[in-house]
Amino acid sequence: MKQLFEIDLHDYDGCTKVFSRPSARGIIFSEGKIALVYSRKENYYKFPGGGIKHGEDPKTALVREVREEVGLTVIPESIAEFGSVMRRHKSNYEPDTVFEQENFYYVCAVEDEIAEQHLDDYEKKAEFTLQFTDIDEAIRVNDAYSSENLFDHIMIKRELRVLQIIREQY
């Protein structure tokens, strides 16, 4: 998969451990809108998807994570590579550790029916909800987003850049 860009803060000199958590994320269009996760609590948009389990195929993770996070069922035959983003910085949570995450983005279609979400505790706390939104609105909201939490701040700026790339290509 081609790399879209890399985010590397180079703030981890002296760290001796690496925590790697790859993810798969869906780019889903419907009637001129894009399907995104919206955090009602934090006021940002992100692509539906999440962590790839050890030994799991990224496309299998995409189907599972999109279903859990927003209740949409990805049509496996529709999955097409879009690009990846590597993210690397000192971990906020583990001392002496580099957080490394390759995010794999896929364009995909989904079935019409929307099932119930199955959110993790942090997703419930952020009040994640599925929204079909105009891409320019998502870009505007994410561009205005700021957080004291470095992890979230970098995540949303990554999503902002991917949204901008999609807008240029579609």
LOKEBA-681081 format. One record per residue: x negated, y, z of N, C-alpha, C in turn. Coordinates in steps of 0.001 Angstrom, whole numbers, padded with zeros to 6 digits, always signed. Example, Ala and Ser with C-alpha at 12.3 -4.5 7.8 and 13.67 -1.06 7.14 Angstrom:
# residues 2
-013190-005690+007800-012300-004500+007800-013200-003300+007800 -012850-002250+007080-013670-001060+007140-012900+000030+007870 
***
This chain:
# residues 170
-000854-001179+000000+000000+000000+000000-000897+001238+000000 -000534+002243-000793-001348+003460-000844-001183+004272+000443 -002264+004908+000859-002200+005753+002047-001784+007167+001629 -000748+007685+002281-000252+009028+001989-001171+010083+002599 -001548+009872+003851-002468+010756+004557-002855+010079+005867 -003784+010709+006581-004244+010182+007866-004198+011295+008898 -003814+010930+010106-003875+011855+011240-004890+011261+012211 -006007+011937+012382-007056+011458+013285-007555+012659+014076 -007268+012670+015367-007654+013804+016206-009129+013765+016617 -009799+012634+016411-011215+012494+016776-011459+012943+018230 -010529+012609+019103-010610+013024+020512-010910+011855+021441 -011519+010818+020922-011663+009576+021676-013112+009132+021854 -014049+010053+021771-015453+009694+021998-015594+009019+023358 -016320+007934+023388-016558+007221+024638-015508+006173+024959 -014389+006158+024268-013378+005124+024507-013930+003776+024056 -013660+002753+024817-014191+001431+024502-013121+000441+024062 -011836+000836+024154-010742-000065+023778-009888+000594+022702 -009226-000259+021905-008291+000215+020888-006976-000517+021079 -005886+000248+021145-004546-000332+021168-003944-000066+019798 -003672-001141+019063-003136-001021+017716-001666-001428+017712 -000818-000558+017136+000617-000835+017077+001160-000421+015714 +001032-001289+014687+001560-000936+013376+003091-000872+013402 +003649-000113+012457+005101+000006+012396+005581-000017+010956 +006858-000321+010788+007524-000308+009486+008698+000650+009589 +008856+001529+008585+009879+002574+008618+010613+002625+007293 +011939+002834+007378+012777+002825+006195+013107+004207+005663 +013016+004362+004356+013461+005558+003659+014743+005147+002942 +015865+005647+003439+017172+005184+002985+017997+006379+002519 +018420+006347+001266+019257+007413+000712+020686+006927+000555 +021637+007835+000770+023047+007524+000565+023781+008808+000195 +024325+008814-001008+025131+009946-001480+024412+011289-001310 +023161+011343-001725+022400+012581-001681+021845+012953-000321 +022059+012118+000666+021556+012364+002022+020520+011296+002357 +019747+011567+003411+018769+010593+003881+019182+010131+005281 +019093+008820+005507+019445+008238+006803+018255+008368+007740 +018461+009066+008853+017396+009268+009826+017918+009038+011233 +017001+008773+012126+017303+008734+013555+017215+010172+014040 +018244+010615+014744+018227+011957+015332+018202+011808+016848 +017286+012524+017499+017236+012551+018958+018060+013740+019435 +019227+013448+020004+020083+014533+020511+019425+015252+021686 +018638+014533+022458+017992+015146+023618+016811+016028+023224 +015994+015560+022274+014755+016260+021918+014872+017107+020654 +015950+016941+019891+016194+017700+018665+015089+017494+017619 +014972+016238+017148+014082+015925+016036+014676+014779+015232 +014133+014607+014028+014497+013489+013162+013291+012587+012974 +013555+011288+012875+012499+010341+012533+013090+009248+011656 +012214+008581+010943+012670+007503+010081+013027+006287+010924 +014112+005583+010567+014445+004374+011312+013383+003305+011095 +013059+002617+012151+012054+001565+012095+011322+001494+013411 +010263+000701+013424+009509+000575+014662+008411-000453+014557 +007971-000908+015708+006790-001750+015811+006901-003098+015132 +005781-003496+014552+005656-004808+013927+005081-005756+014977 +005800-006821+015266+005324-007791+016255+004130-008564+015701 +003277-009047+016608+002093-009822+016212+002521-010989+015331 +001924-011091+014148+002220-012178+013221+003453-011950+012357 +004166-010856+012580+005395-010575+011830+005056-009867+010515 +005748-010224+009467+005608-009553+008178+006211-008149+008279 +005551-007126+007729+006074-005755+007831+007499-005595+007296 +007839-006293+006220+009198-006166+005671+010230-006813+006583 +009861-007899+007231+010745-008535+008213+010948-007596+009394 +009872-006950+009825+009975-005974+010921+010875-004808+010521 +010749-004351+009287+011590-003261+008797+013063-003626+008916 +013443-004785+008426+014837-005223+008479+015311-005281+009925 +014514-005883+010797+014881-006028+012212+014993-004676+012902 +013995-003826+012728+013964-002544+013434+015056-001589+012961 +015321-001529+011664+016381-000648+011163+017727-001103+011720 +017955-002397+011760+019212-002942+012306+019349-002570+013790 +018282-002762+014567+018339-002468+016006+018535-000973+016271 +017770-000153+015570+017717+001271+015891+018935+002054+015411 +019435+001722+014216+020555+002507+013679+021743+001669+013227 +021655+000342+013303+022786-000497+012940+022978-000700+011448 +021995-000334+010639+022085-000538+009198+021404-001846+008823 +021982-002547+007854+021429-003806+007384+020711-003576+006064 +019392-003688+006095+018564-003514+004902+018779-004700+003961 +018901-004407+002685+018998-005448+001657+017561-005813+001276 +017091-007008+001684+015672-007353+001512+015149-007194+000082 +015968-007531-000907+015523-007449-002305+015288-006008-002756 +015799-005041-001995+015682-003632-002394+014408-002969-001870 +013692-003637-001001+012543-003020-000326+011401-002773-001312 +010944-001502-001355+009819-001126-002218+008845-000265-001423 +007561-000521-001584+006536+000246-000876+006587+001716-001273 +006437+002592-000288+006330+004030-000541+004921+004526-000212 +004414+004152+000948+003079+004556+001357+002889+004387+002847 +001646+004535+003289+001362+004382+004715+000679+005636+005256 +000772+005773+006572+000111+006866+007283-000617+006252+008478 -001914+006495+008553-002694+006037+009703-002751+007159+010729 -002509+006801+011962-002533+007751+013085-003516+007234+014115 -004432+008115+014575-005449+007682+015519-005764+008830+016476 -005690+008555+017772-006048+009538+018791-006191+008842+020134 -006705+009559+021102-006837+009012+022458-005439+008729+023008 -005298+007605+023661-004005+007212+024222-003587+008132+025360 -002316+008457+025383-001731+009221+026495-001488+008328+027709 -001413+007023+027475-000929+006106+028500-001984+005179+029084 -003014+004854+028296-004042+003929+028759-005397+004626+028767 -006056+004679+029915-007379+005325+029955-008387+004550+029103 -009379+005274+028590-010475+004663+027854-010001+003916+026592 -008863+004363+026024-008251+003628+024911-007887+004559+023766 -008164+004082+022553-007746+004766+021329-006400+004169+020908 -005425+005031+020623-004153+004587+020061-004279+004650+018547 -004018+003527+017902-004136+003452+016454-002849+002843+015905 -002245+003545+014939-000978+003062+014386-000932+003307+012887 -000826+002213+012141-000562+002363+010714+000939+002242+010531 +001529+003268+009932+002964+003327+009693+003216+003013+008232 +003948+001933+007968+004262+001517+006607+005670+001998+006263 +005776+002834+005240+007062+003384+004819+007550+002651+003574 +008842+002257+003606+009459+001536+002501+010759+002227+002097 +010969+002375+000790+012265+002799+000282+013120+001545+000225 +014360+001650+000697+015225+000476+000693+016693+000888+000653 +017522-000055+000240+018968+000130+000238+019549-000651+001411 +020730-000251+001828+021394-000909+002955+022830-001258+002580 +023396-002184+003324+024810-002528+003162+025664-001374+003684 +026912-001332+003270+027800-000230+003649+028183-000232+005127 +028330-001406+005706+028782-001519+007095+027698-001064+008072 +028119-000354+009117+027192+000071+010168+027527-000702+011438 +026555-001445+011947+026730-002255+013154+026333-001441+014391 +026468-002049+015535+026110-001411+016807+024594-001296+016938 +024147-000185+017530+022733-000006+017817+022330-000890+018995 +021073-001281+019016+020486-002001+020153+019196-001278+020499 +019312-000259+021346+018202+000634+021638+017387+000185+022839 +016068+000452+022766+015201+000289+023926+015504+001409+024914 +014987+001284+026128+015264+002293+027163+014810+003693+026742 +013608+003808+026153+013133+005141+025764+013980+005717+024632 +014522+004843+023773+015387+005302+022684+016732+005786+023234 +017233+005087+024252+018469+005540+024909+018241+006880+025591 +017101+007011+026270+016776+008249+026969+016684+009429+025992 +016148+009194+024800+016041+010240+023778+017372+010477+023065 +018360+009630+023369+019706+009729+022778+019652+009622+021253 +019060+008507+020782+018944+008253+019350+020309+007966+018740 +020544+008570+017597+021767+008325+016848+021440+008354+015356 +022199+007614+014575+022043+007624+013128+022706+008869+012561 +021980+009562+011680+022570+010700+010969+022150+010641+009510 +023121+010865+008647+022847+011052+007229+022780+012554+007043 +021609+013047+006698+021402+014491+006676+020731+014942+005387 +020819+016208+005136+020125+016823+004019+018629+016852+004354 +017796+016477+003408+016351+016408+003683+015788+017774+004077 +016304+018854+003490+015813+020190+003852+016143+020531+005303 +017297+020079+005787+017666+020308+007187+016726+019534+008113 +016425+018293+007765+015507+017492+008586+014122+018139+008618 +013681+018647+007488+012378+019326+007429+012410+020577+008303 +013471+021358+008224+013583+022583+009024+013535+022264+010523 +014292+021255+010942+014347+020882+012368+012986+020383+012841 +012353+019489+012069+011066+018940+012495+009945+019971+012439 +010039+020916+011519+009028+021967+011438+009074+022865+012677 +010267+023045+013230+010435+023881+014422+010122+023124+015716 +010013+021799+015653+009826+020973+016843+008453+021193+017475 +008452+021254+018786+007213+021321+019546+007428+020564+020850 +006389+019928+021330+006505+019172+022571+005196+019207+023337 +005307+019226+024642+004140+019097+025512+003576+017681+025439 +004432+016730+025061+004036+015335+024947+003310+015142+023618 +002006+014966+023662+001191+014840+022461+001664+013708+021569 +002037+012588+022165+002483+011420+021404+003679+011787+020526 +004703+012409+021106+005897+012797+020352+005580+013894+019339 +004771+014855+019738+004432+015968+018854+003778+015452+017565 +002812+014552+017702+002130+014003+016532+003093+013172+015694 +003946+012381+016348+004907+011550+015626+005813+012411+014746 +006340+013495+015291+007286+014311+014531+006571+015102+013439 +005358+015539+013667+004613+016213+012601+004270+015230+011476 +004039+013959+011825+003844+012914+010802+005118+012750+009979 +006244+012645+010661+007518+012476+009960+007826+013689+009081 +007475+014876+009558+007664+016097+008776+006896+016006+007456 +005645+015611+007524+004828+015520+006304+005374+014480+005339 +005849+013352+005855+006426+012328+004979+007700+012863+004329 +008535+013542+005096+009745+014147+004522+009395+015127+003404 +008357+015918+003602+007936+016877+002575+007452+016165+001309 +006735+015065+001471+006268+014280+000323+007474+013686-000426 +008433+013177+000313+009638+012610-000315+010376+013692-001096 +010532+014865-000502+011234+015961-001180+010539+016314-002501 +009221+016298-002514+008471+016591-003735+008674+015527-004813 +008885+014272-004398+008948+013161-005350+010357+012814-005811 +011382+013237-005069+012758+012843-005419+013582+014037-005810 
***
